Amino acid sequence: MIESMTNLVFFGHHKCASTWMGRIFYDLQAITGWSIQYGFNPSRKLNILGNAKLEHVRGYENFRGLHLIRDPRDIVISGYYSHLKTHPTRKWPELEKFRKKLLEVDMEKGLLMEMDFLANHFHDMQNWDYNNPNILELRFEQTTVQADWLKIFDFLGIVDHSNSNISFQAIMTYNKLNNRKLVPFRFNEVKVPEKLLLGIPEDHSFKKLSGGRKKGETNINSHYRKGLSGEWKTVFTEYHKDYFKQRFPGLLEKLQYESTEEW
């Protein structure tokens, strides 16, 4: 017997901290024993969609979600370094081909190629419904620096503010037994003690994930390369800016980063 459930979903986009948020969701799974899926699967309590599309949202009947976006110009910078050096190419043959092309050109040309390569991802961000009451909209620039995690977990409806650890530990144990098919029932709608939840993002700070570096200390060979926003301002040439405006008209306005007339 499986208890009815509300899906908890992370809706992400390429180079928008999806790996980081995925780690947080997997830790939530480890604490609760809830079922989890990287990808769209409403039969699992937790879903992580690293490349979310609007049609994914329509596939859930009862859910609470987090959607995280990032300044697309910084996505171009992050994507360039990642696709040039660190992003795995396994199961992504298009990236393997693209990496070979990036290695043949300088950074100025590579950034233009990166914009073209990311076009479908930017299309998904531009076509997103930013007014869905079941989704908490988050921004990379704030969430990775000083997020209100209690507010975030509260939005998902999973915080036990009484911190009743004893009953929760029993539920967690039961769920893990269910995962091993040793008991027939599982608890999908439980509250998690506040202290346990707030410990999850603390375990995934930039300093810990980067091997001890502070934000701004760069390692181009690391997935967690720099950890700061606004890098495009010192990297984009006027030609890059013009190309971006022409390639993605209205994108910055839709995402409310700024008007293209302002930069």
N, C-alpha and C positions, 0 to 999 in steps of 0.2 A: 504494500500500500504506500502511495506517495502523496504527501500533503500538497494541496494546491499552492501555487507560489506566484510571487511577483518577481519577474526577471530583473536583475541588476546588471546594467550594461555600460561598458565604457565605449563610447563612439570616438574614435581618433582618426587622424590623418597622417600621412607619411611625413616623418621628421617633425612631428608635433608631440614629442615626449610619450609616444605610445609604448615604447619598451619600458619606460619608467612606470607608467600607470599600470601596465600589464603586471609588473612585479608586485605592485600594491594589491591588485586584484588576486594574484596567486597567493599572497600572504593572507588575504582575507579568507580565501578558500582553505588554507592550512589551519587557520584558527577555528573556522566554523564547521569544516567538513562538508560544506556545500559543494555541489557538482559544478564544474567549470568547463568552458569551451573557449579556445582561441578561435574565434570565428562565429558565424551566425548559427545558433542552435537553441531555440526557445525551450527545449526540453531540459536544458541545464540552467541552474539558478544564476550562475555568473557567466556573462559573455564578454569577451574582449574583441572589439572590432578595430583593428589597427588602420584599416582603410575603409572607413564607414561611408555608406551611401544612403541617400534618403529612402530608398526602397527597403533598406534594412529596418529602419524605424517602423515602417508600415507592417512589418512581419511580426511584430510583438503585439499581443492583446493586452497584457497587463505588465507594465514595466516602469522602472525608474532608471534614468540614465544620466551619465556625465558626458559632455561633449567638449573637447578641448581643441582650440585653434591657436594659431601662431601667426605673427606677421609673415605673409608670404615671401617678402623680400629676404627675411632671415632664413626661411625655409630653403630658398635658393642657395644661400651660402652654406648652410648645414648640409643640404643635399649634395652640393658639389664635393665637399671634403669626404663625406660618407661614401658616395658612389665612386670616388676616385680611389679610396684606400680601404675602408673598414667594413662596409655593409656586406654581409654574406651574399654570395651569388647563387648558392645552392637553391634549387627550385625557382630561380629567377633568371632564366637564360637571357632575357632582354637586358638585364643589368650587366651581365658578363660582356655582352657585345658593346654596350654603352661605355663601360669602363675602358675598354680598349681604345675607343674613340677619344675619351677624355685624356688618356695618357699621351695622345698624339698632339695635343694643342696646349697653349698656355692658358692661364687662369681667365684672362679677359674673354677669350673665345669660349672657354669651358663653361663660364657662367651663362652665356647666351644659350649654349646647348642644353644646360641644366634647366633653364626656363621652359624650353620645348619639351624636355623629358618629363617635367612635372605638370604639364598642362592638364592631364586628366584628373590629377589630384586637386588642382586648383578649381577645376570645374565642379567637383563634388562639394568643395567648400562654398563656392558661390551659390550653388543651387540648394543649399541646406535650409531647412526651416528653423530659424533662430527664435521662434516664438512658441515652441512646444512646451506646455506646462509640465510635462513629465520628464523634461531634460534640463539639467542645470548647466548653463553655458559657462565655460571656463576659458581663461586665456593663459597661454604658456608664460607670458611675461610676469604675471602675478602668481600663478599657481606654483611655479618652480622656485619662487623666491620667498613668499610669505603667505601661503594658503591658509584659509580658515578651515582646517580639516574637520573640526567638529560640525561646522555648518554643512560641509560636503557630506559627511556620513549621516547627519541628521536628514538631509534631503533624500538620501537613499532609504531612510526609515529604519535604520538598523542599530541605533544607539540606545543602550540601556544606561540611563543616567544614574540609576541606583547602584550600578557596579556590583550586581549580585553574581559574583563569580561562581558560587557553589552550583546553582542550578544550571548555569551556562556550561560549566565543565562537563556536567552529566549529559547535556544535549550534544555537545561536541563529540564526546566519546561515542554516543549512540549513532550519530551521523557517520562517523568513520567506520563503525561496524557495518552500517548499511552499505557504504561504498565497497566493502569487501563481501557484500551479499550474505552477511551473517545474521542480520535482523531484517524484518520486512518493512519497517517504517522509518521515515526520516523527517526531520524538522527543517522546513525551509523558511518559515516565518518566525525567526527568533531575534531577540535583541542582544547585541554584543556589548559587554562592559566598555565604558568610555575609555578607560585606561588601556585596555588591550588594543582598541582601534587606533588611538593616538600614537601608540608605539610603532605602528606599521610605517607611516611616512618617515618617522625618525630613523628607521633602519635603512631608508633609501635616500638619504641626503646625497647631494652631489659629491661632497667630500668623501663619503664612504664608497660610492659607486665608481669614482674616478681614481681610487687608490690613494686618497689623501690630499689631492689638489684642492685649492680654493677656486671659487668661481672666478673666471678671468684668466686663470693659469692654463695655458693651452697645451694640449697634446694631440697633434693632428692624426696620430695613429690610434686614438681611442674613440670608441663610440660616444663617450661623454667627453667631447673635444674641448669645450670652453665653458659652457653653462651660462653665458650672458646673452642678452638681447640687444638689438640695435646695431649689430656688426655691419649690416648692409650700408650704413651711413658712411663708413670709412672705406668700403670696398667697391661699391657701385660707382662706375664712371657715369658721366652724363649720357653716354650712349646706352649703358645698361638701363638707366632710368627710363629713357625714351622707349627702348625696346619693350620693357616691362609694361609701360602704360599702353602701348599699342597692342601688345599680345594679350593683355588681360584687362580690358576696359571695364571699369565699374567694380573690380574685385575689392580694392581697398575700401571703397565706399560701403559696399555691402557688409564687409567684415568690421566696419567702423574703426579702422586703424587711422586713416586720414584721407583727405581728398587728394587726388593725384595732382591738383593744381597747387598744392602746398609743398611739393618737394621737387 
